[in-house]
Amino acid sequence: FRGGRGGGGGGGGGRGGGKEGQSAISTEEEDEVMGPQILVVGDVLDPFAPAGQANLLLRGTEAARSAAKEFLNSTLPQLWLNNSASNNGCGGGEGGGINSNNNNNNNLDNCALSAIEACIDLLRPTGGKLHAFLTALPTLGRIALKVREPMGGGDREKFSTLQSQSTSLNALAAVAADSMVCIDVNVLSPAGFRYFDAASLSVLPGGTGGTMASYVPFNAAADFDQLVNDLVWNVSRMQGLEAVMRVRCSTGLDVEPSTFSGSFHRPPGCGSDLFLPAVDCDKAINVRLTIQERLPVGGEAYVQAALLYTDTSGRRLVRIHTLAFSVTDNMATVFKHADLDAQITYLARRVAAALPSSNTLASCREVVNGGVVATLAAYRKYCAAGSSAVQLILPEALKLLPLYALALLKGPGLRDGARLDERALWVSQINSLPPARLAPLLYPRLISLQPLLSSVAAAFAQRMERHGGGGGKGGGGVGGSTTTKMNMNVNVNITALTSEVMEEMCGKDSLLNSAAAYEGLTLCGEQLQTGGLFLLENGMDAYLYFTPSAPPALLQGLLGVRSYEELMRLPPTAVPSLITAEQHLQETEVDGEGAVVTATLAKLLAKIRQQRSSFMRLRVARRGDPLEITFLHLLIEDRSPAGSSYVEYLCQVHRLIQAKLS
């Protein structure tokens, strides 16, 4: 990686940032034995790289890597711990670092943006990628932000905070992009300091091809795995650097540069070219085409996207995608081949673009409703004019368009009461995510885990019977009233039985590898009435929801509590995480069934995470917790304070179509 290593605003680009200044790590060839050296820049109002790039780059020798690891793991944390002026806004500061639990330091002032600015200066000669980690709002330095979340006021005041509060951030992003420096911003604010002005900070990744990631409220014990997995994926996924993209089309079509959306840089006078300091498989560029002249029916129209980029091994490559579209004058054919993902992505990005400049949420909701009604009214007019007026006619390819539109209306972007950072982060995600990741973000997947885990527990109970381990019929499975337990002195190899059952469950034709295990349910509260255990995931987060009828065996096996009542008595901070199968087998009183159930759920999660290319931290939601509110907000098809039910929305859309056609 280019850039030094630092604990400040730029974790991957070389600056630590305390209140008194910035620090950088230097590894020089002649000083490798001494280890990394710290250089301090005391002027946060005029940040700069304190030494030449050649002296600040981490060299690839084993001695250099070993010295850097020692510095990052031991020396740097101890340095911040002993520094009474350190604070938890600088990526490694006391009270806010990933591994710190100090609560005595309430000073949140930091100069993270000055540290980022110095990192850009360091990487300017060659370009590169900068990973910035912040745990509080940057309030010191040449570019300083302030808390501006309104405590009241109308919609106009609220929407003004969805724009960057400093034009200097836009200028800084442009400087970084011109130098082909990509900036990834990771926010790890702890509970109690949740405001970080996502609208302002998202300007940096949005203008440089980077990613805005939030782990708020950050808890080191619960969120560390996701943070590490996200970083590993960030550097190992398919990606390119120093990229230039151009979209061209055949005669009769034209590209509208003003409608481009995504994470890129467009300097003045660049025409339709897009500059991407970094481009990866988790991004998408939205391009709108217009028909300038009549196209020959029966012929073909062509669209081509060419990307010039450098891969991670240093090769300069060109990737070209060319699409050929058949030209038709039959509207039914157009609707037959409509792309729902493209429709939803385009509609969502229209909303994201309208939000910062809007005065009311109602005007943004009208963008959604207007887009859906215009599309479906056109289908009714040109393809289903003879249908009964009392019927809502939907094209087969777009039959889920109203459902995703309702999900947009109920999402953080347009929902009343959403926090400003939550709304701004949603805008940032919508403007960069590809359709494959946008669809589950809007309409999550709800899975009932009861059938899968019941079959696993039953299989284990049958094996125990055959091996003489007790737990007769009906005594073991998750649907039963008791749990199969045995002491270590029982002559049964629990580990072997567990492995045997898991091997069977992971077979080619097993339930765990069948599509039925991952089939989503309708997102409504009625599904929860069946009771048991449910998993809800949207590609970003995953929630495990226990109903009061969850079998005690499940609770014991997954969370280590004996009943739902015991789970409810725990304070929110004491809700346990999933117990691993290895922990079960190490207990004095071995619960083999619990180990198998937990291992099965872990494998299911691993497969879902692989599908989504996202780790998705798993959190337990229960009745009365704030997480339950988040969980219920994601049940899109229910009537709620966020809006109408799906059936009611279909009726509303039908009325609007009738009004438009009349």
N, C-alpha and C positions, 0 to 999 in steps of 0.2 A: 504494500500500500504506500502511496505517496504521502508525504507529510510525517511529522514526528508524532509522538504520542503524548497526550496531555489529559488532564482531568478536568479541564475547564469547559468553556462553552463548546470547544471543538475536540471531541474525544478522538477523532481519527485524523485530525489535521494539525495538531501540534500546539495547543495552548491550554494552560490551566488558567483559571481566572478568579483570583480572590478579590476582595473589595479594594485592596491597595494596589492591585495591578494584575498583570498577566505573567504566566510562566510558560516556558517551553523546554522540551527535552532535546539535548543535542548529543549525538553519538558520533564522535570523530574517530577516524581510523587509528590515530596515534594514541587515543585515550580509551580504547575499547576495554582495556583491563580495568580502568577506573570506573567504567559504567557510564550511564547517561548523566549529562550535566544539565543543570537548571539555569536558564537565563530569565531574568525578570525585567519586564517592561512596566515602569511605574506610571506612565501617562496613558490613562484610558481614554482621554479626549482626542489623542492623536495616535492610534495604534499602528504598529508596523511590525514587520518580521525582524527580530533582533539580530539575526545573523543570516548569512547566505544560505540558499536552499541546500547546497552541497553539505553543509555542516549540520543541517537539521533533519536530514533524511535518515531513516533507520536502515542500516545496511543488513544484508541478508546472511551475514556470518552467524554461526552458532553462538559465538561469544556475545555478539550484539543482541541476539534474540534473548539469550539467557539473562543478560544484564537488564534488558528492557522489562522482561517479565518480573524480575526481582524488584525493579523500581515501581512498577505499576501495582504489584500485589502487596508489597510491604512498605517501601519507603514513602511513596506518595500518600497512602491512607494515614500513615503515622504523622506525616508532615502536616496534613490538614487537621488531624486530631489535636495536635499540639499548637496549632495556630488559632489563637483566640479570636482573631479577626476574620477567620474563615466563616463561610455561611453556606446554607444549603441551596443556593441558587447556582452553583458553579460546577455541577456535575460530580464533584467529589467532596463538597464542602461538609462541614460538621453539621449533622442533623438532617442533611438531605442527600448524602451519597447513597449509593445502592446498598451498602452494607452498614449504614450507620443508623442507630436508633436514638441518637441524642435528642432530648427535648428541651434542653436548657437554653439553646441559642435561638432566639426569635428574630435575629437580624437577617432579613431576606434580601437585602440589597446585593446586587451582583452586576458584573460587567460582561455578561456572556456575549452580547452582540459585538463588543469591542474585540473579544477573543476570536469570534468568527471572522471579523473584518481582518484581523492580523493573519489568520489562517489563509484567507483568500489571497492576501498579499504574498504569502509564502508560496502558494501553489500557482501563482499567476504565470510563471515562466513555462510551466509544462502542463497545466491543467491537472485535474484529479478529482477525487471524491472526498467530501468532508462529512463526518458524522458528528453532529452536535447533540449534546445531552444537557437538558436544562431541568432544574427542579423548582424554579420559581421565575417570576416575571423579571426580565432584565431591566433594572432601573437606574443603572449607572453607565457612564461612558458617553461617547459622541452621539450614539443612537440610544436613547433611553426611553423606555415605555412606562406608562403609568396605568394604574387601575382605572378603568373607565366603565365597568359594568354598571349600568344605571340601576338605582334602587327603586325607580318608579318611572313615570313618564309614559308618553305615548309610543306608538309604533315607529314614528319618524326617528325618535331618539334611539330606539333599540336598533333599527336597521343601520343607522350611521355607524354603529360599533361593529358592523360586519365588514367594514372597510379598514384598511391599514391606517393606523393613527399617525404614521410617519412616512412621508414620501422618501426619506433617506433609505428606508428599507427597499423600496422599489429600485432606487439607484444602486444600492449595494448588490441586489440580485442581478441587475443588468451588468455590473462590473464583473461579477463572478461568471455569468454566462458568456460574456465576451472573452473571458480567459479560459473557457471550457472547464469551469469548476462547478461540480454538482454538490448541492447541500441537502443532506437529510437531517431533519429536526426531530428529535425524540424528547418528549416531555414526560417527566417522572415526578410531578408534584405530589407530595404526600397529602394525606387527608388533612383538611383544615386550611390548605393553601391551594385550592383547586383552580383559581383563576390564573390563566397564563396568556390571555389574548391570542387565541388561535388565529383570529382574522389577520393580525399583523405578522405573526411568525410564519404563517403559511405562505406569505409572499416569497420567502427565500426558496423553499423547495418548488413552489409553483412556477417560478421563473427560471429554474435551473435544471428541470427534469428530475427533481428529487422527490422524497416522500416525507409526509407529515404523519408522525405516529404519536399517539397519546396512550399513556399507561396510568391515567389519572382516575382515582387516587392510587398512587403507587404504594404497594406493600411488598417489601423485599422477599418475604417468605412465600407469598402467593404468586407474585408476578415475575420472579427472577427467571424461571424456565422459559416463559414466553419471550422475555427480553433477549435472552441468549439465542433462542431459536430464530427469532426475527433477524438478529444480527447475522447469524450463520446463513440464513436464506438470502439476506441482502447481498452478501458478498459471493455466494455460490450460484445464484440463479443465472439464467441466460440474460446477458446484458451487453451493451456496447457503450463506448465513450466517444466524445468528440464527434457527435453525429450531426449530419445535415440531411434533412428530409424534404423531398419535393413531390407534390401530387400533380399529375398531368392527366388530361382527358382528351378524347377525340373531338373532332369537329362537331359543333352543335351543343356541346356541353362546356360549362365554365366552372372554375373553382372560385368560391367566395372566401378570400383570405380573412375577411373581417369576422367570419363565423367560426374560425378555428377555435377549438377548446381543448385543453389538456395541460400537461406540465412541459412547457417549452419556452423558447425565447425568440421573439421576432423583432429585431432591430429595425429602425426606420429605413425604408428604401430597399427592403429585402424581397419585395414581391411576395410570392407564395412560398418561399423557402422557410423552413422551420429549423432552428438551431437547438440541438439537444445535447448539453454537456454529458448527459447520461440517458440511456433509454433501456428499459427492461421489460420483461414479460408481464409485469403487473401494471402496465400503463396502456392507455389507449388515446389516440388523437381523433377528435371528431371533426370531420370535414363535410361541408355542405356543397352540393353541386346544383347548378341551375341549368335549365334547358334554354338555350339562347335562340335556337331556330328549330324548325320542324325536322325531325329525324325520319329517315326512310323506314317505313313499316316492313318488318321482316329482316331488316339488317341487324347490325350489331353496333353497340356503343362501347367504348373502352375507357377504363380508368386504370391508371398506373401510379403506384407509390414507389419511389426509389429512395433508399436509405444508404448513405455513405457513413461508415462508422469504423471505429477501432475496437477489435475484440479484446478480451482480457489477456490474451497472449501477445498483444502488440501488433497483430496483423491489420492492415487497412483493407476493408472489404466493402463491397456493394451488394445490397440485397434488394431485389426488385420483385414486386407483386403486381401482376396484371390481371384485371378482371374484365371479362367480356359479357355484356348484358344484351339479351335479345330485345329488340324494339317491337312494341305492340301498341295497337290502338284499342285493345280490349281491356276495359277496366277490371273485369272479372279476373283476367290473367294476372294483372298487377297485384290485386289483393290476394290471389292464390299463392303468390310467391313472396308475399310481404315478410319481412324479418322482424319478429317481435322484439328481439334483443336490441336491434338497432333503433327501433321506434322508442323503446323505453329509455335507452341511453340518451338519445337526442332530447326527449322530453325532459328527463331529469336534469340535463345540463342547461336547458333553457331556464328551468326553475332556479338552478344554482347561479346562473348569470343574472337573473332578475332580482334575486333576494337583496344583494347589497345596495341596489339603487331604488328599491321599492319604498313606498310609504306605509303600506299595510300588508298584512298577511293575506287579506282577501284578494288583493290584486295578483299575488303570486299563485294563489289557488285557482284563480281564473285562468292562468296560463295552462295549468293542468287540465281543468275541465274543458277549456276551449280547444285544446289540442285533441283530446279524446273525442269530443263531440264532432269536430270538423272531419276527423278521419271516418268515424262510423256513419255520419250523415252522408258523406260521399259514397260510401258503400251502399247505403240504403237507396240513394238516389239513382246510382248508375248500375247497380247489380241486383237489387231486390225491390224494385219499385212496385212489383205486383203483390208483395207480401201484405198481410193484414197490418193495419196501423197500430193495433193494440199489442203487437209482438215486437220485442227487441231483437233485431236480427244482427248477429255478429259474424264476421268472416272467420272461417276456420283457423286461419293462420294468426288472427289477432283476437281470438276469443278471450284471452286473458288480459287484454289491454286495460279494461276497466279495473281489474283486480290490482294490477301494478300501479295504476293511477291512484287508487284508494290508498295503497301503501305509501305512495309519495305524499299524499295529503296528510297521512297520519305519522309520517316520519319526523325526525328531529328538526328538519328544515322548515316545515310548515305547521308544526304542532304548537298550540298555545302552551306557554309555561316552560318551554325548553330553555335551558341555560344558554347564554350567548356563546360561550366557548363550545358547547355541544352543537349549536347550530352552525357556527363557523367551521368546525371540524368536519361536519357533514358536507358542507359546501366544498371543502378541500378534497374530500374523498370522492364525491360525485364527479368533480372536474378531472380526475385522473384515472379512476378505476376502469378496467375493461368490462365489457358486458357480462363476461362469465363470472366476475366477482360482484358486479353491481346488482344482478338479479337476486342472489341470496341476501344481500344487504337490505334490499327493499322487502322481500318476502322470504323470511327465514324458513328453515325446515324443522318441523316438530316430529319427533320420533318417540313412539311408545316402546320402552325398553322391557316391559313386562314379559312379552312372549319369548324374547330371546333369552333373558336371564332365567325365566322359569324352566325353559327346556334344558339349559345348562345345569341348573340345580337338580333337575330330575335325573339327568344323565349321571351326575355324580352320585346321587342317592342310590341308583340302580347298581353302580359299580361297588358301592360300599356294601350293599346287600350280598352281592356275589362273593365278596372277599370276607364276609362274616364280620363286618364292622358295625352292625347294628343299624338303627335308623330304618325301621320297617316301612312298608308302603304307606305313603301319605305322611310320614313323619319328617321327611327332610325338605323337599323342594321349597322354593320361595313362596309357593301358594299355600304351604302347610302352616300349621300353628306352632310347630316347634322347629328347632334348628338341630341338624345332625352335628354333634360335637363328640370328641373323644380325647382321652388323655394320651400322653406320649407312651404310656406303657402298653397300649393296645397294639397287638401284633399286626398292624396294617401300615404299609408304607404310604403315608399321605402324599408325600412329594411325587411318588410314582403315579398314584391315582390322579392327582391333579394334572400332571403332564399328559397322562393318557387321555383324559377327558378333553384337555385343551387341544391336543393333536387331532382328536376327532372333530371338535368344533371348528377347527381351522382347515379342515379338508376341503377339497375342491367343490364338493356338492353340499357342504354344510350350510346351516342357516346363516352363519356369520359371513359367508361369502355369497349369499344370495341377495338379489335386489330387494326382496321383501324386508330385510333387516334395516334398510336405509330409506324405505319409502316414507315420504312425509305425509303427515295428517293435515286436515283442514285447520287453519289457524283460528280456532274459536274455543271458547271456554267449555263448550259442550264436550269436546274431546277429553277434557280433564276429568269428567265425571266418571269415567271408567276406572279411575283410581290408579294407584301404583306409582311408577317412576317414569318421568319424561325427560328427554334431552331436546333442547332448543338451540340451534346454532345458525349463525348468519354469515359465516366466513370470517368474522372478526372476533366474536365472543361465543362462548358456549355456556349454557345454563343447565344445571341438573335440578329438576323440580320434583320434590317429594309431596305427594298428597297424603292426607291423614290415613288413608287406607293402605299405605305402603306396607308390605309385609315386614315384620320385625327381622326376618332373616336378611332381607335386603339392607335394612338400616345397619344391622350388625356387621354384615359383610363389607359394606361400602364405606361406612362412616365410623363404625366402632361404637355406636349407641344402640341400646337395647330396644328402644321404642320411639315412636314419633313424639310422644309426650316428653321424653328425655331430650330429644333434639330441640323441641320448642323451648325448653327451659334454659338452654344455653344462651348466653349473651351473644350478640352478633359477632364480636371479635373472637369468640371461642368456637364458632362452627367449624368442625374438623374438615380437613381435606380427605380425598380418597385414600384409603389404606391400601398399600401395595400388597400383592400376593406374597412377596418375600417377607413382609412384616408379619403376615398371618402365620407363615410357617415357622417364624422364630418365636411365636408366643408359646408359653408353657401349655396353655389349653388350646390346642390347634383346632381351628374351625376350617376344615378343608373346603366345605361348601362356600364359605365366604371368600376364600382364596380364589376359587374357580370363578365365582361371580365377578370379583374385582378384576381378575385377569381378563375375562371376557369383555368387560366394559372398556378396559384399557386398550384392547385390540380394536374394538369398534371405534374408539376415539382416534386411534392411530390411523385407521383407514379413512375416516372422515377428514382428518387433518391433511392426509396425503391428497385427497380429492380437492381440497380447497387451497392447497399450498400455503397453509396458514396454521400456526400452532393453536390458536384460539384457547386462551386461558379458560379453564373450567371453574365455574363458581356454583356454589350450592344456594338455591333460592328456596325459601320457606315462607310460610304465611306470616305476615306482619313485618317482614324485612323490607328495606328499600329496594333490594334486588327483586322482590316479588313485583313491585310496581313496574320496574324495567321489563320483567318477564311478561307481565300482562299487557304492557304497551305494545309488545310484539305480536300479540294475537290480533292480527289486522282485521279479521272478518267480524269481530264483535263490535257492537255498539259501545262507545266509550266517550269520555269527555273530549277525546281527540277527534271524534267525528262519528258518522253514521256507520251502520253495519253494511256488509257487502250487498245484501239484498236491497236495502234502502238506497244505496248508492246506484245500483243498477236501475232502480225506478227513477232516480233523479236524472241519470244520463238519458234514459228513454224520453222523459219529458223535455229535456233540452234539445234532443234530436228532433222531436215532433215540432217544437217551437221554431227551430231553425229551418226546417223544410216547409213550414207553413208561411 
